[in-house]
Amino acid sequence: IALEAGLEVGEPGCDPNVLVVAGDDGDAMARALVEAAPFAFRPGYAGASGSAQALERFKTSGTPVRWWHVAIPVTRDTGVVAVRMPGENAPVVSQDASRLRTNFQNDLRKAIIVVDLTKAEGVNFQQLGDYVGMVAMAQIDPEAETGAYDTILNLFEPNHQVAGLTAWDASYLKSLYEAEMNRRLVGHQSGEIGQLMLRDQEAARAAPVQAPDQGGWAGA
């Protein structure tokens, strides 16, 4: 999923920044993780994560899958940290006068995902893996209404049948990472993502249909 979105995946031995844990009691697992390492969820610098109320919802949501992202503000061109880190001096950064863009953007630093195996019962590994991949790569609002879209995010919603990651999901992730994420207004950022998704859909409709391969047996 990460590769399809245009991201680089680390080699073995890299420092992983997506943590997926599973257990038969998601609330207990989430509470234990937060209590064991509270600063991993809410680091002491500005723009890192959601609010204390959001963290409480993470601990008690009772959902089959829950997630928590930690981000870090960086300079757009150099990737240098743009906020004061605990125990360090404030960085020296410059700000341009553009009304449309800033010199900064928020980069995801960590995703922590908790799977409640009891409540996720009934979905297969492919479906669950695609769902986890989607919420790992994007800061999805857990309370977002997604019923109107053809997305893996509807996996646990009643009256929805989702086989796995959809074309809409793949287009969203690709467009998310292709868009300029240093726009001043959230509406401008979401608008650009929407335009890129429309471009993908138009390209898919214009692409010639490939005839099925009539050759011999596929390799096993």
Disulfide bonds with the S-S distance in Angstrom:
none
